[in-house]
């Protein structure tokens, strides 16, 4: 069985990591550079860096803080925020990213996914979707969850994967920051629609939520979370040990400790 990945997420605003609830009420957490180094050393499998206001502000991602963050990470790094052209892919990759996440840029220009996949390979292109229930359907939101696009989510995700997206991060706006568990219904629908890795995001509140995720939906490849890792509510080493005890394959390194001090 393929090892399940645990991925901390750095939501970066004005050079600082922040976190909110349902995409609102952001509060300061720490320096992305310090957190990236910490997660790289304590057993995280990958790391995601989102410049969460780049798309809404209509600007490019901050490359200086990204370059410094990438220099302190020795695990795969996915970067997103303000990715609107293949030139943005190129710039972010040159700053040290291993994969590039696209969301609003693909909504504005659906051909971007295919163009990037041809240039850099499917494995480099990560489709990130912010999804919320509206009128009984899963709806795609753009600009960091600010705009209801009116597009049905599952068909949009399938279209982007068919165009070349090699991975999908499903951000449930309904469960984001609520800490009551992952959105299993939404994730099941996505897993049934595509045959690329699916990363669950939004809702993790405890170790048990990850166990439930991987037990209930074995098609999900990874669990992504932010606040529970940032504020020390869940230690990655403890999480992985409990996953292994539950029969869920996890990468456990000799240097991992429960305290992660």
N, C-alpha and C positions, 0 to 999 in steps of 0.2 A: 504494500500500500504506500502511496506517495506521502511523504512527510508533510504535515500541515504547518503552515507558516504563521508566525505571530508578528504583527507589524504595527509598531507605534506610529502615530501620525503627528507631525508638527504643523499645526495651523499657524502660519506666520503673518503678522500684521505689523507694519512699520518696524520690521527687524526684530520683533519679539514674538514668542510663542504665546497664543491666547486660546481660550476655550470657553464655549457658551453652552446653552441648552436650546435645542430646536433652531440652531443657527443664530440665536439671539443672546444678548446679555454677555458679551465677551469680557473675560477678565484675564489679566496678565499672569503668565506662568513662569517663564524663564527665557534665557538666551537659547536660540536654536542650536548654536554651536556647542554649548555645554550639554544640552540634552542629547544631541546627536552622538557626541562622544560617549556619554553615559550609556545610551542604548546599544551602541556598537559593541561596548565592552561587556554588557550584562546578559547577552543571549538572544537579543532580537534577531530575527531572520532577515528582515529588510526594514527599510525606513522610508516613510513618505513625507515629503516637504511640500506643503501647499502655501503659496503666497495668496492668501484668501481674498485680498482686495484688489489684486492686479486687474482682473477682468472688469470689476465694477468701476475701477478708477480709469480704465482705458489706457493702462500703461504696461510696459514690459516688466518682467520679474526682476527683483533686485539681485543683480549678479554678484555683487561683492559679498553679501552675507551668504549667498548660496555657495560660492566658491570656497569660503572659509568652512562652511558646514561640511561640504563634500570632502574636504581635506582631512576631516576628523572622523570620517565614517569608513569602516572596512567591511561593510555589508552592502548589498545592492541598495541603491538610492533611486527612488522615483520622485520626480519633480513636476509640479503643475502650478498653474496660475498665469493668466495672460498669454497662453499659448494659442496664437492665432494663425501662424504661418509656418512653413517648413523652416524658414530662417530662425524662428523662435526655437524650434526643435534643435537646430544646429547650435545655437548659442548656449542653450541649457546643457546640452551634451558636452560641449567644450568646457563648461564650468565644473564638470565632474559627475553629472547625472548618468545613471545606467539606463533608466527608462524615463519616458516623458508622458505625463498625464494630460489629456486634453478633455475639456468639457464644453465650456461656452464657445470656444473657437470652432469646434466641430458643429455646434448648433448653427452658428453663423455661416460656416462654410463646410457642408457635409463632405466635400471632396478632400478635405484636409487629412482625414484618417488614411485614405488610400494613397495619397501623395507621400505622406510620411512613411507609410509602411513600405512603399517601393524603394524609398531612399535609404531607410535605416533598418528595415526588417520588421516583421510583425511583432517580434519579441520586445521591441523597443517602444511600441505604441500601446499605451494604457488608456482605455476609455473610462473616464470617471463620470458617473451620473448621479445627480441629486434628484431623488424621486420622492414624491409625496402623493398620497391618496386625494383625489379630487373627483367628486361626483361618481364615486364607485369604480374609478379606474386609477391605475398608476400613471402619474403625470411627470414629465421631465421639466425640471426647473433650471434656469440659467443664471448667470452672473452671481455665483455664490448663493444660490437659493432664493434670489430676489425676484426673479421673473418666471411666471408660469408660461411656458412656451406653447401650451395647448397640445403638445405631442404625447401620444401614448407611449409609455416607457419601453415595454417589451419589444414592440416592433422597431423602435429606434435603436435599441441595443443590438438587436439581430442585424439590422442594416449596417451598423458600424463594424460589427464583427465580420460580416460578409465582405466589408471593404478592406479589412486588414488589421483591425484592432486585435492584439494578441492576448489581452487580459481585460477584465472589467471590474472596476471598483463600484460597488452598489452602496451609495450613501442614502440611508433611509432618513428623510427629514422628519418623519413621524416619531422615530425612536432616538434620534440624535441627542446625546447628552442626558437622556432620561434615566438610563441605567436600569432598565427593566428587562433587558434581553434584546437580542438581535431580532430583526424583522424577518422571521422565518417564512411567512407567507410570500413576501416580496422576493426573497432570495430563492425560494423554490421555483417561482415563476421564471426567474432569470436563468437558473441552472437548467431548466427544462428547455429553454429556448436556444442556448448556445453551447458550443463544445470547446470553449477556451476557459482558462482558469478564472474563477469568480472569487472576488474578495469581499467579505462582508464587513460593512462599516455602519456604525450607529447603533447604540443601545447597550453595549457591554457594561455591566455593573459589578460583576464578580467572576471568579474563576468558573463557577457553575454555568454561566452563560456561554462560555466558550465550549465547555463539555457538551452542553445541550446542542449548540450550533453544529458541531462536527458529528455528533451521534445522530441527530435528526436529519441533517443534510450532508451526507458524506460527499456530495458533489461539490461542496464549497471547499476551496483550496486554502483559504487563509482568513484569519480574523484580524481586523484592524481596529484599534482603539486609541484614545487620546488621554482623557482626563484620569481614568483609573490608573494609568501608568504614570502620568505626570505627577499626580499627587500621592503616589505610593500606596494606593488602595489595593493594587494587585502587583505582585512582584513577578517578573517574567520567568524567573527560575522556578518559583513555586507553581506557576501556571503550567509550565511544561512538565514538571514532575507529575502533577495531577492528571494531565492529559495522558502521559505514558501509563500511569496506573489504571486509567480508564480504557486502555487499549487503543488510544489515538496516537499514531506515530508523530513524534516531535524530535527536533534536533536538540540534543542536550550536550553541552560542551563541559569539559572538566573544570573550567574556570568559573562556572555559574554557581552562585550561592543564593540561598533563600533571602538573606538580608540585602544582597546587592549593594553592600556598603563599599 
